[in-house]
Amino acid sequence: MKQTFKHRPGLHIEAEFSKENSPVFRYRLSATKTGASNNPKSVCAIMQNPSYACVEFADKSVQVLERVVFEKPYPEFEGVERLIIVNQFAFIQTNDFAGRNDQVGRNNDAAIESALSEAEIILLAWGKDNGFSDRKETIERMIEKQKDKVLLQLAGIHHELFMTALLKNIAPNKAISLGRQKAPLVPRSGFCRR
């Protein structure tokens, strides 16, 4: 039996799926605080691929992101009213994900670029052991086009948060631990090419 999770309270959820009778791809899921401003400060989180999260239900990963962005006392997320979740691959699958090219989704790159342009903060949440290097490089090229954005990375099984670089101002090989426990710095070499 599939374990279900509820979205965190006080959030308005929207989702964009492919048009099949039973959707095969989820391109975007957004959670906006009830009563948010018309132009809310936003985080774009990029994960690996969607599970079963939708408007009615969250999955464990989505719920963790909602808690990190809206409930944990990270100063980087102060004033954030909207979380936009996109994925490297839009194919909906919970277990044994393969990461094939046909699982990217026809509209996925456009959804990612749109979410990146709407957000002030970009959060890499695709996992530290994510082996889809070609897809990561494609998305990193999209991120490099963004200016004056904060780039963060969610790393490790305990979802420690690391600031990896300000796209414009901080050297890409510097990182600052934001978790309670000190963890190794996560270098992001080759990211902010000059």
SULKA-V686530 format. One record per backbone hydrogen bond with DSSP energy under -0.5 kcal/mol. NH is the residue of the N-H (numbers start at 1). CO is the residue of the C=O. If there is no record, write none. Layout:
BEGIN
((NH | CO) (NH | CO))
END
This chain:
BEGIN
((5 | 58) (11 | 8) (12 | 32) (13 | 11) (14 | 30) (16 | 28) (17 | 15) (18 | 25) (23 | 21) (26 | 90) (27 | 16) (27 | 25) (28 | 16) (29 | 85) (30 | 14) (31 | 83) (32 | 12) (33 | 81) (34 | 10) (36 | 33) (40 | 37) (41 | 79) (43 | 82) (44 | 121) (45 | 43) (45 | 84) (46 | 123) (47 | 45) (47 | 86) (50 | 89) (54 | 57) (58 | 5) (63 | 59) (64 | 60) (65 | 61) (66 | 62) (67 | 63) (68 | 64) (69 | 65) (70 | 66) (71 | 67) (72 | 67) (74 | 72) (75 | 73) (77 | 74) (78 | 75) (80 | 77) (81 | 41) (82 | 41) (83 | 31) (84 | 43) (85 | 29) (85 | 83) (86 | 45) (86 | 84) (88 | 47) (89 | 48) (90 | 104) (91 | 103) (92 | 24) (93 | 50) (93 | 91) (103 | 100) (104 | 101) (108 | 105) (109 | 105) (111 | 107) (112 | 108) (113 | 109) (114 | 110) (115 | 111) (116 | 112) (117 | 113) (118 | 114) (119 | 115) (119 | 116) (120 | 42) (121 | 42) (122 | 150) (123 | 44) (124 | 122) (124 | 152) (125 | 46) (125 | 123) (130 | 127) (133 | 131) (136 | 132) (137 | 133) (138 | 134) (139 | 135) (140 | 136) (141 | 137) (142 | 138) (143 | 139) (144 | 140) (145 | 141) (145 | 142) (146 | 143) (150 | 120) (151 | 165) (152 | 122) (152 | 150) (153 | 162) (154 | 124) (155 | 153) (155 | 160) (159 | 156) (160 | 155) (162 | 153) (163 | 176) (164 | 151) (164 | 162) (165 | 151) (167 | 149) (167 | 165) (170 | 166) (174 | 171) (176 | 163) (178 | 161) (179 | 161) (187 | 185) (188 | 172) (191 | 188) (193 | 191))
END
